[in-house]
């Protein structure tokens, strides 16, 4: 049975305690040769030594990626013209700042459309006479698949849609994820199973999305967002799902946080514009920016995504729709554009 000393070493390995107890110190054997010894040995053996053949590296098949692959993102930046604002300390271009104001104003207009002028599947979501379970399921499919930017942004979602009551999986044939959708045909079965299990644990979708009756809309949004961390359901899809349910009046949900984290365009854009990566400071600066623009915090989600990607997606709203003029004016004043 090995004995340990007061220095947390084996007694025979401790130079102090072994001397006190008149024990011979056991030499410490290294698990491997030093760098110099290995280099010298390799030189002696030679590159083609038969005693220790080198294993050739197997080339990686085309189209595969390792966990150490580096993803390079090319950012569209305006020219540095001396622009500076404490609201967006990461920006040095008035062109970038103006485009950010435009995108947040556009995203605000979209929230207004969902809430007061619903069209397409947004109209079905807002139908208070419909079954709440079916409305919840429809919102999930809209967020999971994602509208595209065609003249009929909800066409693929309508084609895939099945009822919640039937328990049938959507028809994925020919369906592709929209710019912010999370649909992955290889993982869709696991995602749907996880979502159904999540609702079943609470008793229903309504119970799962409602949570505690005493929660404020902001608290409910935050807690349900955390609980929706399901396989295959990305940050963008989770956030959009709760925005849709709240703005359509299905549940009392209101985004009091942007939940910026992970690998997604909104988070990358926020870090770049707000000039910080710390999650707490990032959330604080995002809230300050929304307040200065007099825009809903939820509008920064799509606004930052579009600004960061350099390409606008309507997420159900026509790309040529008018932006919210009041928010744009407040944004331009706040940024001194």
N, C-alpha and C positions, 0 to 999 in steps of 0.2 A: 504494500500500500504506500504510494508516494507521500512524502511529508513536505508541507510547505512552511516556509519561514514567515517572520513578521513583515518581510518585504514582498510577500506574495510571489516568491520564487521557490522552486524546488531547492531544498536545503543544500544538496550537493552542487547546485548551480550558483548559489549565492556566495560571493567572495567574502562577505562579512560573517555570515552565520556559519559557514563551513569552517572558517578559521577558528571561531569561538568553540566549535564542537570537535575540532581536530579531524575534520573530514577532508578527504582528497577532493579537490575541485574537479568536476567533470568537464572536460573540454566541450565547448559548444560547437557543434558541427553544422556548418552552413548547408542549406538545402540545395545549393547550386554553386557553380564556379563563378568567380568574379568576371567582370566584363573583359579585363585584360587576359585572364586565363582562357576564357572562351574564344577570344580572338586569336590567341596564340595557337590554341588547339585546332581551330578551323584552318589556320594557315598551314599547320603541319599536316593535317589530314588531306587538305586539298579539296577543291570544289567537287571533284568527282569521286570522292572516297567511297569505296564499296562498303566499308564498315559502317558508315553512317550516311546513307543516301538522303539527299534532300527531297522532300515531297513537293512536287510541282504544284503551284497554285492553280486550282480549277477556275477557269474563266467564268464570270457570272453571265448567265443567259441574258440575251437581249430582252429589254422590257421589264427586268426585275430591278428592285431597289432594296438596298440594305438599310438598316436602322441608322447607319452613319452617313447616308447620302445627304448632301447639302442642297437645300432648295434655294435657288437664287431668284429673288423677286426684283423686277425692274420697276422702279417707282417713277411716275410722271411728276416732275417738279417744275414749278414756274421759276422764272429767273429771279435771282436775289436782287430786289430793288430797294432794300433798306426797310422793308415793312417790319413792324414790331407791334405786338399786342400781348399784354399779360394774360389775356384769355386763351391765346394759342401760342405759347412761347416757343413751340417747335417750328413755327412758320417764319420764313424770311421773304416771302413773295406775296404781294397784294393780289396777284392772279390766283394763287392757291387759296387765299383767304376768301376772295369773292366766290370762287367755285364751291367752297365749303358752305358759305352762306346760302347759295343757291340750292345745294343739295338738301340742306336741313329744311329750307322753306318748302321744297318739293315733298319731302317726307312728311312734313306737317300737313300739307294739303291731302296727302294720302290718308292720314289718320282721320281727317275731317270727312273724307269721302266714305270711309268704312262706317263712320258713326252716323252721319246725317244724310248721305246720298249713296247708299249701297247699291251696287249693280252686280250682275253675274252671281256667283256663288256667295258673295257678301250679303246679297239680298236674302238668300235662304238662311244664312246664319242669323240674320236680324229678325227672322220671323218668330216672334214670341209664342205663336200658337202651335208651333211644331214641337215635337218631342225633344226634350233637352239632351237626351242621350244621342239622338241622331245629329243634333246640331254640334255637340261636342266632337263626335266622330268625324263630321264633315270638316270642322276646323282643324282636326289632327291631319286629315288627308291634304288639306290645302297647304298647311305648313310643311308637312313631310315631303310632298311632291314638289310644291312651289309653282306659282304661276310663271308662265314664260312671257316674253315681250312681243308676242304676235298680236294680231287684231283680236284674237280670241284667247286671252291669257289663261282661262280656266278650262279650255277644251280637253286637255289631257286628264285633268283631275276629274272632270265629269265622266269621261270614258272609263276611268278606273274605279269610280265610286261604287261601292256596294253598301248596303244598309248595315248598321250596327246590329240590329236585331237578328239578321240572317246568320251572322257569325262567319260569313264568307270572306275570304281574302280578296282584296281588290284585284282587278284584271290588269296586270302590269304590261301586257303585250303592247309594244309600240310606245310605251310611256317613258319619257325621260325626265329627269329632275330639272326644275327651273333653275335660274341663276343662284337662288338662295335655298333651294330644296336640299333634302338629305337622302333622297331615294337612292338606294344601292341594291339592285336586283339580287346580288349575292347575299346580302344581309337582311333583306326585307322581311323574311319569315321570322328571323330572330327578333327584329325590332317590333313587329306586330304582336308577337307572342309576349314580349316583355311589356308592351303597352296594355294589352288585355289583362295580363296578370296584375299589373299596377292598379288598374281600375277594379279588378275583382277583389283585391286585398282590402280596398276601402268600401266595397259593397256595390259601387257603381262609379261611372265617370263623374257624375254630379257630386257625389260624396268626396271623391278624390280631389276634384278641382275646388271644392268649397272649403275643405279642411275645417278649421275651427270657426264657428259662427262669430266669435268675438274679434277675429282678425280684422284689421283695416284692409282696404283694397291693396295697399302697397305691401303690407306684411304678407297677405295671401299670395301675391305675385311672387315675392321672394321665396317663400317656403315651398310653394308648388314647383317653382323653377328648380329648386334644389332636388326635390323628390322625383323630378322627371329626368334625372340623369340615367337614361336608358341606352342600351347598346344600339348604335346606329342613329341615334337622335342627336344631331349636332347642336351646338350652342345657338346657331341662327334659327334652326327649326323650333327649338324649345322656346326661344324668346318670341318668335313670330306667333306661335300657337297661343301663348298667353295674351299677347297684344290683340289678336283676332277675337278671342273669347271676351276680353274686357271691353274692347271698343264696339263689339256687336251687341253688348248687353246680355250675353249668356250668363256670365258670372261677374261679381264685383271684383275686378282685377285691374290694377293700375301699376305700371312700372315705376317704382321708386329707385331702381338701380338699373344699370345697363348690363350687369353681369359680364363685364369684359374679362375674358380669360381664354387661354387656349390659342389654337391656330385658326384664325378666321380674319376676314378682311376688316371687320368693324374694330376689332381689338388692335390690329396692326395700325390702322389709320388713327385711332385714338392716341396710341403711344407716340406716333409721329407728330400729330398736330398739337397735342397737349404737352409734349416734351417730357414725359415721365413714364416709367414702367412700373413703379410701385402700385399695386392694386388699390390701396386705400387712397393715395393721392390722385390716382387716375380717376377714381369714382368721384372724388371731391371736385376736381377740375371739370369733369364732364357735367356735373350738376351746376356748377357756376356758369358754364358756357350756355347751358339750356336756359338758365334763369336770365342771363344777359340778353339772349335772343328772344325771350318770352315765348319759348317753344316748349312743347311737352318733351320730357326727357326721353320718352320712347321714340321720338322722331330722330334722335341722334343715332339710333341703331341703323336704320336704312340710310340716313344721311351720311354717316361715316363710311358705311360700306361702299356707297356709290362714289364718294369722294376719293376713297383710298384706291378703289379699283380703276378709277379713271374712266369708267363707263357706267352710265345710268341704267338701272333696271327699275321698272315700275312696280314690281311685286303686286301686280293686279291693277295698277293705275296706268292709264295711257301715258306714254313717254312724253307726249306733247301737251300734257295737262298743265294748266297754269299753276304756278307755285303760290304759296300763301304770301300775299303781298305785305301783310303786316309783319309777319315774322322776318321776311327779307329786309324790310326797312329797319327793323330793330337790330338785326344782325349787322347790317352795314353801318349803322350808327355806333354800335358797340365796338366794332372793329375799326372804326374811323376810315371807312373806305370811300 
